[in-house]
Every structure is written in C-alpha cells, then in structure tokens.
Amino acid sequence: MFNLRSMIWPVLGAISIVFHLWLIFSGLIPNLISRPLHMALALPWVFIYIAKSRFQRLTGSVLCVVGVTSCLWIAANQSMLGDQYAYLSNSFQFAIAICLLLVTLEMARRAISWPLPMVALIALAYGLWGQYIPGEFGHPGTPTASFLGTLTIAEGGIWGKLTGISVNIVAIFVIFGAVLNAGEAGQGFMNVAAAAAGRLRGGAAKVSVISSALFGSISGSASANVASTGAITLPAMTRLGYPRPFAAAVEAVASSGGQIMPPLMGAGAFVMVELTGIPYSGIMIAALLPAVLYFFAVWVGIDAFASRYDLKAVPLDERPELKQVIITSAFFLIPFSVLLWGMFGAELTPQYSACMAIIVGAVLLWIDRNLTFDTKRSLKRIKSVCLNSGVQIATIASIILCASIIIGVLGITGLGVKITSLILSGSGGMLWPALLLTAFACLILGMEVPTTAAYVICVSVAGPALIKLGLGPLQTHLFIFWFALLSTITPPVCGAVFIAAGMVQENWLKVAGIAMSLGIGLYLIPLGMIANPALIELGTAVVPSLLAAAKMALALGMISFGIIAPKAFLFRIFLVLAGLIILFV
C-alpha cells in the first residue's frame, strides 16, 4: 500500500537535489535567494528527520516552521534588503534576525552537538557587549541594528561566502558521493583494494587503507568512512586473528585520510578555493602528494605491525575474481573520469563537472555488477540517494552556517586582527614558534568542532600571522587544515577512534595509542610541507615536487618503521632520529 509519510523524505531529498543542480545550470541567482533557500531545505532534516524523541520532533517542528518562514522572507525581500545596507529598519526585522540566529545555533547543536554553537554564542556576546571589555581586546562597539543586520540580512554573516560554498559546491559533491555510494562503486572500491593488497602480509589491514583512501576521496568524512568501509574491513581483520585494537586503529587512521584526499577533502578544498582565490584544480593537485604520503606512512606502519604479530594475508577464496574487479571498478572509474575530464579536459568548473558525473553515475544505478536491470532495486537506490543527500547536505549546512556567524563577528569587531597580532607577538616574530602555536590552537579547537569549521576559524585568525611571517597562502591553508584534522585520532576527543573502537568493542584508549603511531604522518607531514615547500608545487614544478615527496617518503618510512617495528630499541631510536633529520634538513 502506498505510504505517503514514507515518501515525504525521499521527495524532499529529491527537491534538494534538483534545487542545487538547477542552481548550477540556471546561471546567476542572487545570493540572498539561493542561500536562504539552501538553509530552508536543510532545516527539516535536522529538526525533524534526525530527531530521536517525540519531544525533539515537536520542538523541532516549531523551530523548523520559524526558520523556514524566516528564510523564505529573506529570499522574497532580497531586493528591498539590498537597499538597507545591512541595517535593520524595524522591530519585525529585528525579530527575523533573532529567529535566524537562534535557529542557526540550535540547528548546529542538534546536528553536531554543542561546542561549535557555544563558540558562536560567545562570539555573538562579544560582538554585542565587547565594547565593555577594557584593554586591547575590547572593541569600539557597533549599533545593534547594524551588527545583527550584517549577520542576517546581508552577506556578512550566515549568508556569507562560506554558505555560498555550501550551496554551490559542497552540496553538489555530496550528491555525487551519494550517487556513487548507492550503487556498485563502494563494492568496486573494496574489490580493487582486495585485488591490490589482499595477498600481502597484513593484507586485510592494507585493504582497509586502499579502500578508505578511495572511498574517502568522495566521502570527505572520517566518521562516514569508518562506518561504511569499517563494516566490511573490521570483521575481515578480526576474523583473521588481527588484534582488535590494531584493527580498529587501522580503520580509524585510514578513514581519517578521507579528509585530506582529493577531490572532496571534507569540503576543505572548496573553502580553500574561496578563501585563497586559488582554482580548485590547483588545490587538488597541491594536496595530492601529501595525502599519498600519509597513506604511505600508514602502509609502512601496518607492515611493521604485521611483522610483529605475523598478520596473515586475505585467503585466496575471499579475494575477488579479476572479472568482478574490472566490472565493479567501472562503476566509480566512469563517473570519476567524467569529473576529471570536465575539470582538466574541458576546463569546466568543478561543480559543473560534478553535475555531469552525477548524471552518468545516476544512469549506472540502473545496472549491477552482473549487468542486470531491476527497476525495484534501482528505485531503492534512488531513494537512498535522496535520503543520504538530504541528511548530508543539511549536516554540512548546519556546520557552515554556524561557523559563518563566528567569521562574521570576527570581521565586524576586528577580533581576528587582534588575535593575529597576539600570535605574532607570542612567537617573537619567528615562523616555527608561530607554527607550533597555530598547531596547538588547531588541535584544541578541532577537538570541539568539526574539522572544516575548526579550519575556517583557525585560518581566519592565525592565517594572516603565518602569511606575514613569510608562508605562502596555500602552504598556510594546507598546514592549518591538516592540524585541524588531528582530533580525529588524538585523545581526549577522537571521533574516528571512538566509532572504530565501538565497532569492535575494544577500549578506545588502546585504539587511540596505536592510531597515533600508525597516523604519525598526520603530525609530521604538515611540518614537512613547511620544511619542503616544493612538496605542494606539483602543478608548477613537477620534478622538484616529486623529489621532495621521495625525500619525505624515505623519512616517514624510517620514522613509522622505527616507532612500530619489533627491532632493537637503539636501532629504532636511530631510525626515528635519522628520519626526522631527513624530513627537516
């Protein structure tokens, strides 16, 4: 029997997909129309769909109606608001502004917990009453009508550049990932990984590394990566007798690499495009070698563990046949080829290229690995695309909208400039102390807020200081983005470790300890980018970049093997020290 309620969410997801694709093909749409509508489409998913109790659904429904109404009012009156120069002109507009800010904060709290909205709330309090703070960190004060207006009816707050990235680029790649994951592409990733690494020592763990690198290149989320590839790789590793803490650590570390592996990079690449002005293709090429080095270091660490625990390869009967590898790999290779051809061959924008790849991927949803056609199965896949796209677009929108409040306040009050000055003075005007201060700030902030939000906030306040001390913009942004990712495996808050440890029912501290040793590249590669700047110049200086990568590969291999391998203690110390010298000299 036809169930109307079960169809509401797939239909809403389909509307969200069509809306974001339409924005790409329709040309220029005013920002104060597209961005509020983006938020309006995201609100039901956060406030109603993911609600865990009847009370949450009831309160969420009220907040959803308030938020959607406010967003639609902004979109309907965008022409009038453009003439107000971010100044609220009456009490009704004050009410709209307050509703939008409160709904944005609660939206983020429900989507990702309280730390990020708490930081945004503190920022709002500083913007409203910071003029009463004595000394350097006070500000002259801004009229309330201008302050709230800049954040809510103009493009200086929740409708700012970050939200534009979410609307025009991130949403498109989220849809692309949902289309690939709904079909045979995920199995294609696993088959390619199993065929490439299954026969090797510690093969099941190495399969996890390759599959997570492939899957992470479209998911861009450590948590999503652990949950998806981990559901297959973790049972395989434990069944072969791999220690449970090691198996969970491998999955957590490999999955964390999804946020540094092009093309998606957890939405970080798209934010870098907007903040640096560097083309997307340039950022993707620059980020490629560091990401490969990260997975290389993990691979060496796994090999060292395999020699210690005599970890077996994947049994021959569990490895896929060559025919299946070729067929299933086509399900992700064809859309990826269209994406890359669009960006580098036809020189189209990343979002336009992704739209073409989405169309190709959607066609492939109608067949399976046996090349059979099944309408019922295909409709189920399309429903999955609609639901997953709706939830993921809404989650990322929640993060970016909330982070936009913080960035807006930093711009209005000038606090970012003051923090930049503090970093410069605290480091004595020297680059490496400033880098360490920035890295520590990224680690602390990353423990409380999602990686992309931590990166945006840190780069806004610390980025100018590092650039003043001589770093290039791309070096600065990649350095900060990598260190914002540390919290995925670093205690006390290590999301990827928690999920992986829970999936194998193991103590998370044991998992975190092994994860930090396997993921040593996450701590060293950003510093290596500074010591070896040619590493991120693959697009302009191929040979120097490859030589820098080879040097760092040698260093990381020595360090990783020295930390983990069952060799004499003094020999291991020698390997680590020699690796550090090679890395930084």
C-alpha positions, 0 to 999 in steps of 0.5 A: 500500500502506498505510504505517503509519510514514507515518501515525504523524505525521499521527495524532499531529498529529491527537491534538494537535489534538483534545487542545487543542480538547477542552481548550477545550470540556471546561471546567476541567482542572487545570493540572498535567494539561493542561500536562504533557500539552501538553509530552508531545505536543510532545516527539516532534516535536522529538526525533524528527520534526525530527531530521536524523541517525540519531544525533539520532533515537536520542538523541532517542528516549531523551530523548523516552521520559524526558520523556514518562514524566516528564510523564505522572507529573506529570499522574497525581500532580497531586493528591498534588503539590498537597499538597507545596507545591512541595517535593520529598519524595524522591530519585525526585522529585528525579530527575523534576525533573532529567529535566524540566529537562534535557529542557526545555533540550535540547528548546529547543536542538534546536528553536531552537538554543542561546542561549535554553537557555544563558540558562536554564542560567545562570539555573538556576546562579544560582538554585542557587549565587547565594547565593555571589555577594557584593554586591547581586546575590547572593541569600539562597539557597533549599533545593534541594528547594524551588527545583527543586520550584517549577520542576517540580512546581508552577506556578512554573516550566515549568508556569507561566502562560506554558505555560498560554498555550501550551496554551490559546491559542497552540496553538489559533491555530496550528491555525487558521493551519494550517487556513487555510494548507492550503487556498485562503486563502494563494492568496486572500491573494496574489490580493487583494494582486495585485488591490490593488497589482499595477498600481502602480509597484513593484507586485510589491514592494507585493504582497509587503507586502499579502500578508505583512501578511495572511498574517502576521496568522495566521502570527505568524512572520517566518521562516514568512512569508518562506518561504511568501509569499517563494516566490511574491513573490521570483521575481515581483520578480526576474523583473521586473528588481527588484534582488535585494537590494531584493527580498529586503529587501522580503520580509524587512521585510514578513514581519517585520510578521507579528509585530506584526499582529493577531490572532496577533502571534507569540503576543505578544498572548496573553502580553500578555493574561496578563501585563497582565490586559488582554482580548485584544480590547483588545490587538488593537485597541491594536496595530492602528494601529501595525502599519498604520503600519509597513506604511505606512512600508514602502509609502512606502519601496518607492515611493521605491525604485521611483522610483529604479530605475523598478520596473515594475508586475505585467503585466496577464496575471499579475494575477488575474481579479476572479472568482478574487479574490472566490472565493479571498478567501472562503476566509480572509474566512469563517473570519476573520469567524467569529473576529471575530464570536465575539470582538466579536459574541458576546463569546466568548473568543478561543480559543473563537472560534478553535475555531469558525473552525477548524471552518468553515475545516476544512469549506472544505478540502473545496472549491477555488477552482473549487468542486470536491470531491476527497476525495484532495486534501482528505485531503492537506490534512488531513494537512498540517494535522496535520503543520504543527500538530504541528511548530508547536505543539511549536516554540512549546512548546519556546520557552515552556517554556524561557523559563518556567524563566528567569521562574521563577528570576527570581521565586524569587531576586528577580533581576528586582527587582534588575535593575529597580532597576539600570535605574532607577538607570542612567537617573537616574530619567528615562523616555527614558534608561530607554527607550533602555536597555530598547531596547538590552537588547531588541535584544541579547537578541532577537538570541539568542532568539526574539522572544516569549521575548526579550519575556517576559524583557525585560518581566519585568525592565525592565517594572516600571522603565518602569511606575514611571517613569510608562508605562502597562502596555500602552504598556510591553508594546507598546514592549518587544515591538516592540524585541524584534522588531528582530533580525529585520532588524538585523545581526549576527543577522537571521533574516528577512534571512538566509532572504530573502537565501538565497532569492535568493542575494544577500549578506545584508549588502546585504539587511540595509542596505536592510531597515533603511531600508525597516523604519525604522518598526520603530525609530521607531514604538515611540518614537512610541507613547511620544511619542503615547500616544493612538496605542494608545487606539483602543478608548477614544478613537477620534478622538484615536487616529486623529489621532495615527496621521495625525500619525505617518503624515505623519512616517514618510512624510517620514522613509522618503521622505527616507532612500530617495528619489533627491532632493537630499541637503539636501532629504532631510536636511530631510525626515528632520529635519522628520519626526522633529520631527513624530513627537516634538513 
